[in-house]
Amino acid sequence: MNRTLTYAITTEYSGFTIEKFLKAQGYSSANITAIKKMPENTVVNGIWEHMNKKLQNGDTLKVNIQEIDSSQKIPAVEMPLDIVYEDEDIIVVNKPAGLSIHPSLNHYEDSLANGLAYYYESQGKPFIFRCANRLDKNTSGLTVIAKHLVSGNILSTMVKNRQFHREYYAIVRGSLKQPEGTIDAPIGRVDDSIITRQVDFQNGERAITHYKVIEEKNGHSLISIHLETGRTHQIRVHFKYIGHPLIGDHLYNPDMEFMQRQALHSHKISFEHPITKKAMEFVAPLPNDMQSIFSSS
């Protein structure tokens, strides 16, 4: 993957070394170490320079990123991809339910990563899988994948700093007493389980979920959700805790009368583009299996 990033140096950064400037743009130390090993890595006004070169107002800095290796354990597999947006730095995909994000023991060749590996391979490009917001296999909706090491690091930092905003839609059993509210209940593992979680006020980590009811029909509620924290299975555990579990959830509410997977969808994401800094927002409509719950009389 070849990507040239161009920066116009302003007075604010005059006197900064190239390395200090790149750190100010969100490059990690690991990013800089990797870039140092790349040919013609940093060019100032058309001349290749070391990272300790001091920049001046009016300079043009070009950073040439060249990644030639691919993720070794992700075989390329052709599959349809619902690509919502793509540029030289990121790709946004609307993931269907039932598709794992990355290969695992039982899904070595049927994950989103496999499909993206094929997509890149067909263009003659190397592929390293860098997913910013991972979704459970049976959760549908929007996910963002970085296309190179710099955009990947900046997106990861944004997620950690809560600068990557997500809105989920979920369908739960029953009618909530409060049309909107906040669930503040710590979440921890169930005994020694690797997967299953529960509300645990003694040993759990703090977890906060904000919600608003959008529609009620046929004994179910469609809810908009924003997470203040990002614990494993947080939405699923919290709504089970308040007595309104997600329908179709094989782990926390194994009632498959209306759906065969948890009714959870990554509906909207918004964030600052990791390179251009432009405001980005994407919306994925409710998938058919969730829509059907409210379409019948």
C-alpha positions as a Python dict, from the first residue, in 0.01 Angstrom:
ca = {
    (1, 'M'): (0, 0, 0),
    (2, 'N'): (160, 325, -115),
    (3, 'R'): (29, 652, 25),
    (4, 'T'): (186, 997, 13),
    (5, 'L'): (66, 1241, 277),
    (6, 'T'): (136, 1609, 208),
    (7, 'Y'): (155, 1879, 473),
    (8, 'A'): (189, 2256, 428),
    (9, 'I'): (394, 2380, 722),
    (10, 'T'): (253, 2687, 897),
    (11, 'T'): (404, 2929, 1149),
    (12, 'E'): (267, 2716, 1433),
    (13, 'Y'): (510, 2437, 1345),
    (14, 'S'): (809, 2644, 1235),
    (15, 'G'): (1120, 2510, 1408),
    (16, 'F'): (968, 2166, 1473),
    (17, 'T'): (1172, 1868, 1359),
    (18, 'I'): (993, 1639, 1115),
    (19, 'E'): (955, 1380, 1390),
    (20, 'K'): (807, 1628, 1637),
    (21, 'F'): (568, 1757, 1371),
    (22, 'L'): (448, 1407, 1282),
    (23, 'K'): (383, 1329, 1649),
    (24, 'A'): (174, 1648, 1664),
    (25, 'Q'): (-33, 1509, 1375),
    (26, 'G'): (-110, 1191, 1567),
    (27, 'Y'): (165, 959, 1444),
    (28, 'S'): (272, 712, 1713),
    (29, 'S'): (633, 630, 1797),
    (30, 'A'): (576, 291, 1632),
    (31, 'N'): (450, 468, 1317),
    (32, 'I'): (760, 685, 1303),
    (33, 'T'): (994, 391, 1362),
    (34, 'A'): (829, 201, 1077),
    (35, 'I'): (837, 501, 841),
    (36, 'K'): (1207, 557, 909),
    (37, 'K'): (1274, 219, 746),
    (38, 'M'): (1085, 309, 428),
    (39, 'P'): (1262, 452, 119),
    (40, 'E'): (1229, 826, 47),
    (41, 'N'): (1020, 842, 362),
    (42, 'T'): (1018, 1216, 438),
    (43, 'V'): (1071, 1477, 166),
    (44, 'V'): (1087, 1853, 231),
    (45, 'N'): (1049, 2084, -68),
    (46, 'G'): (1141, 1797, -300),
    (47, 'I'): (1451, 1687, -105),
    (48, 'W'): (1470, 1374, 108),
    (49, 'E'): (1553, 1465, 470),
    (50, 'H'): (1615, 1283, 798),
    (51, 'M'): (1354, 1304, 1073),
    (52, 'N'): (1569, 1550, 1271),
    (53, 'K'): (1541, 1811, 995),
    (54, 'K'): (1381, 2132, 1126),
    (55, 'L'): (1082, 2262, 935),
    (56, 'Q'): (1013, 2623, 845),
    (57, 'N'): (697, 2818, 769),
    (58, 'G'): (603, 2765, 404),
    (59, 'D'): (776, 2427, 370),
    (60, 'T'): (599, 2137, 201),
    (61, 'L'): (650, 1804, 375),
    (62, 'K'): (565, 1478, 202),
    (63, 'V'): (554, 1151, 394),
    (64, 'N'): (579, 846, 168),
    (65, 'I'): (421, 540, 329),
    (66, 'Q'): (509, 211, 162),
    (67, 'E'): (369, -109, 310),
    (68, 'I'): (453, -423, 113),
    (69, 'D'): (353, -700, 356),
    (70, 'S'): (5, -848, 399),
    (71, 'S'): (-161, -1012, 699),
    (72, 'Q'): (-31, -1369, 676),
    (73, 'K'): (-320, -1546, 848),
    (74, 'I'): (-604, -1392, 647),
    (75, 'P'): (-664, -1590, 325),
    (76, 'A'): (-830, -1393, 46),
    (77, 'V'): (-1186, -1509, -22),
    (78, 'E'): (-1419, -1353, -278),
    (79, 'M'): (-1748, -1230, -128),
    (80, 'P'): (-1989, -938, -176),
    (81, 'L'): (-1900, -628, 24),
    (82, 'D'): (-2136, -339, 95),
    (83, 'I'): (-1880, -57, 77),
    (84, 'V'): (-2038, 267, 196),
    (85, 'Y'): (-1731, 488, 152),
    (86, 'E'): (-1367, 455, 49),
    (87, 'D'): (-1070, 684, -1),
    (88, 'E'): (-692, 644, 24),
    (89, 'D'): (-698, 626, 404),
    (90, 'I'): (-1014, 448, 519),
    (91, 'I'): (-1289, 217, 402),
    (92, 'V'): (-1638, 203, 560),
    (93, 'V'): (-1835, -119, 526),
    (94, 'N'): (-2195, -206, 615),
    (95, 'K'): (-2142, -554, 760),
    (96, 'P'): (-2428, -805, 741),
    (97, 'A'): (-2528, -1010, 1044),
    (98, 'G'): (-2372, -1356, 1047),
    (99, 'L'): (-2034, -1243, 917),
    (100, 'S'): (-1742, -1243, 1160),
    (101, 'I'): (-1511, -943, 1157),
    (102, 'H'): (-1188, -1145, 1145),
    (103, 'P'): (-1092, -1513, 1102),
    (104, 'S'): (-1125, -1745, 1398),
    (105, 'L'): (-1099, -2116, 1462),
    (106, 'N'): (-1441, -2188, 1317),
    (107, 'H'): (-1448, -1903, 1066),
    (108, 'Y'): (-1107, -1912, 902),
    (109, 'E'): (-1229, -1822, 555),
    (110, 'D'): (-1566, -1653, 608),
    (111, 'S'): (-1500, -1320, 774),
    (112, 'L'): (-1507, -957, 665),
    (113, 'A'): (-1127, -957, 677),
    (114, 'N'): (-1116, -1241, 422),
    (115, 'G'): (-1341, -1048, 186),
    (116, 'L'): (-1133, -733, 219),
    (117, 'A'): (-813, -931, 162),
    (118, 'Y'): (-958, -1048, -171),
    (119, 'Y'): (-1075, -695, -255),
    (120, 'Y'): (-722, -561, -207),
    (121, 'E'): (-553, -857, -375),
    (122, 'S'): (-768, -807, -686),
    (123, 'Q'): (-623, -454, -706),
    (124, 'G'): (-267, -578, -660),
    (125, 'K'): (-238, -413, -318),
    (126, 'P'): (-104, -556, 10),
    (127, 'F'): (-357, -587, 292),
    (128, 'I'): (-312, -550, 667),
    (129, 'F'): (-639, -567, 859),
    (130, 'R'): (-685, -266, 1087),
    (131, 'C'): (-1046, -239, 1208),
    (132, 'A'): (-1139, 63, 1421),
    (133, 'N'): (-1473, -57, 1564),
    (134, 'R'): (-1516, -433, 1577),
    (135, 'L'): (-1867, -578, 1576),
    (136, 'D'): (-1985, -916, 1703),
    (137, 'K'): (-2055, -1173, 1433),
    (138, 'N'): (-2433, -1137, 1466),
    (139, 'T'): (-2435, -759, 1498),
    (140, 'S'): (-2495, -581, 1168),
    (141, 'G'): (-2395, -236, 1052),
    (142, 'L'): (-2113, 10, 1002),
    (143, 'T'): (-1748, -59, 1067),
    (144, 'V'): (-1437, 135, 964),
    (145, 'I'): (-1112, -17, 840),
    (146, 'A'): (-791, 183, 811),
    (147, 'K'): (-591, 142, 491),
    (148, 'H'): (-243, 216, 628),
    (149, 'L'): (-51, 232, 955),
    (150, 'V'): (-99, 605, 1017),
    (151, 'S'): (-474, 620, 965),
    (152, 'G'): (-499, 299, 1168),
    (153, 'N'): (-315, 445, 1466),
    (154, 'I'): (-504, 774, 1461),
    (155, 'L'): (-842, 600, 1441),
    (156, 'S'): (-745, 368, 1726),
    (157, 'T'): (-648, 668, 1939),
    (158, 'M'): (-977, 840, 1857),
    (159, 'V'): (-1174, 534, 1968),
    (160, 'K'): (-981, 520, 2297),
    (161, 'N'): (-1037, 893, 2354),
    (162, 'R'): (-1410, 868, 2275),
    (163, 'Q'): (-1374, 1085, 1967),
    (164, 'F'): (-1529, 814, 1749),
    (165, 'H'): (-1906, 839, 1794),
    (166, 'R'): (-2139, 542, 1743),
    (167, 'E'): (-2514, 507, 1751),
    (168, 'Y'): (-2666, 160, 1770),
    (169, 'Y'): (-3021, 46, 1711),
    (170, 'A'): (-3155, -244, 1914),
    (171, 'I'): (-3491, -417, 1949),
    (172, 'V'): (-3585, -528, 2299),
    (173, 'R'): (-3875, -706, 2460),
    (174, 'G'): (-4158, -499, 2608),
    (175, 'S'): (-4221, -133, 2676),
    (176, 'L'): (-3969, 62, 2881),
    (177, 'K'): (-4105, 271, 3169),
    (178, 'Q'): (-3874, 559, 3085),
    (179, 'P'): (-3865, 668, 2716),
    (180, 'E'): (-3502, 766, 2760),
    (181, 'G'): (-3240, 718, 3025),
    (182, 'T'): (-2900, 592, 3131),
    (183, 'I'): (-2795, 250, 3256),
    (184, 'D'): (-2494, 274, 3488),
    (185, 'A'): (-2401, -76, 3600),
    (186, 'P'): (-2057, -240, 3608),
    (187, 'I'): (-1992, -544, 3388),
    (188, 'G'): (-1769, -844, 3455),
    (189, 'R'): (-1717, -1203, 3346),
    (190, 'V'): (-1955, -1482, 3445),
    (191, 'D'): (-1733, -1703, 3660),
    (192, 'D'): (-1433, -1798, 3442),
    (193, 'S'): (-1614, -1767, 3109),
    (194, 'I'): (-1414, -1616, 2824),
    (195, 'I'): (-1730, -1496, 2650),
    (196, 'T'): (-2027, -1445, 2881),
    (197, 'R'): (-2067, -1125, 3083),
    (198, 'Q'): (-2300, -1003, 3358),
    (199, 'V'): (-2368, -700, 3574),
    (200, 'D'): (-2127, -736, 3865),
    (201, 'F'): (-2123, -462, 4129),
    (202, 'Q'): (-1833, -620, 4321),
    (203, 'N'): (-1578, -704, 4052),
    (204, 'G'): (-1709, -550, 3731),
    (205, 'E'): (-1575, -251, 3537),
    (206, 'R'): (-1788, 60, 3513),
    (207, 'A'): (-2023, 56, 3212),
    (208, 'I'): (-2258, 335, 3103),
    (209, 'T'): (-2524, 311, 2833),
    (210, 'H'): (-2749, 597, 2718),
    (211, 'Y'): (-3071, 510, 2535),
    (212, 'K'): (-3383, 659, 2380),
    (213, 'V'): (-3694, 476, 2263),
    (214, 'I'): (-3773, 542, 1896),
    (215, 'E'): (-4079, 323, 1840),
    (216, 'E'): (-4296, 69, 2022),
    (217, 'K'): (-4500, -193, 1838),
    (218, 'N'): (-4600, -559, 1860),
    (219, 'G'): (-4469, -590, 2215),
    (220, 'H'): (-4122, -465, 2123),
    (221, 'S'): (-3927, -140, 2146),
    (222, 'L'): (-3681, -1, 1894),
    (223, 'I'): (-3411, 185, 2084),
    (224, 'S'): (-3131, 424, 1990),
    (225, 'I'): (-2818, 367, 2199),
    (226, 'H'): (-2498, 560, 2266),
    (227, 'L'): (-2221, 402, 2469),
    (228, 'E'): (-2015, 606, 2712),
    (229, 'T'): (-1796, 301, 2776),
    (230, 'G'): (-1716, 4, 2556),
    (231, 'R'): (-1734, -315, 2761),
    (232, 'T'): (-1775, -654, 2597),
    (233, 'H'): (-2146, -723, 2522),
    (234, 'Q'): (-2237, -403, 2707),
    (235, 'I'): (-2566, -334, 2528),
    (236, 'R'): (-2680, -693, 2548),
    (237, 'V'): (-2594, -728, 2918),
    (238, 'H'): (-2738, -392, 3023),
    (239, 'F'): (-3078, -440, 2864),
    (240, 'K'): (-3106, -790, 3004),
    (241, 'Y'): (-3023, -642, 3345),
    (242, 'I'): (-3315, -392, 3329),
    (243, 'G'): (-3557, -664, 3219),
    (244, 'H'): (-3572, -583, 2847),
    (245, 'P'): (-3330, -819, 2672),
    (246, 'L'): (-3253, -796, 2303),
    (247, 'I'): (-3465, -1038, 2103),
    (248, 'G'): (-3288, -1322, 1925),
    (249, 'D'): (-2986, -1310, 2157),
    (250, 'H'): (-2867, -1671, 2179),
    (251, 'L'): (-2637, -1591, 2473),
    (252, 'Y'): (-2850, -1368, 2694),
    (253, 'N'): (-3207, -1424, 2573),
    (254, 'P'): (-3229, -1748, 2369),
    (255, 'D'): (-3579, -1682, 2238),
    (256, 'M'): (-3565, -1706, 1859),
    (257, 'E'): (-3938, -1656, 1793),
    (258, 'F'): (-3888, -1333, 1597),
    (259, 'M'): (-3518, -1328, 1504),
    (260, 'Q'): (-3233, -1573, 1469),
    (261, 'R'): (-2966, -1331, 1589),
    (262, 'Q'): (-2941, -1050, 1844),
    (263, 'A'): (-3137, -749, 1720),
    (264, 'L'): (-2842, -509, 1726),
    (265, 'H'): (-2727, -280, 1446),
    (266, 'S'): (-2443, -28, 1416),
    (267, 'H'): (-2664, 244, 1268),
    (268, 'K'): (-2453, 560, 1261),
    (269, 'I'): (-2087, 651, 1302),
    (270, 'S'): (-1932, 998, 1305),
    (271, 'F'): (-1570, 1100, 1346),
    (272, 'E'): (-1301, 1336, 1223),
    (273, 'H'): (-1119, 1192, 922),
    (274, 'P'): (-780, 1069, 1052),
    (275, 'I'): (-585, 1245, 775),
    (276, 'T'): (-793, 1524, 619),
    (277, 'K'): (-958, 1618, 953),
    (278, 'K'): (-1292, 1663, 778),
    (279, 'A'): (-1611, 1572, 967),
    (280, 'M'): (-1738, 1232, 852),
    (281, 'E'): (-2079, 1076, 919),
    (282, 'F'): (-2232, 757, 781),
    (283, 'V'): (-2571, 593, 832),
    (284, 'A'): (-2678, 236, 758),
    (285, 'P'): (-3056, 178, 752),
    (286, 'L'): (-3216, -88, 967),
    (287, 'P'): (-3171, -429, 801),
    (288, 'N'): (-3473, -625, 680),
    (289, 'D'): (-3483, -876, 968),
    (290, 'M'): (-3510, -593, 1221),
    (291, 'Q'): (-3753, -389, 1010),
    (292, 'S'): (-3988, -686, 987),
    (293, 'I'): (-4053, -676, 1363),
    (294, 'F'): (-4233, -345, 1318),
    (295, 'S'): (-4388, -395, 975),
    (296, 'S'): (-4644, -657, 1076),
    (297, 'S'): (-4975, -557, 1233),
}
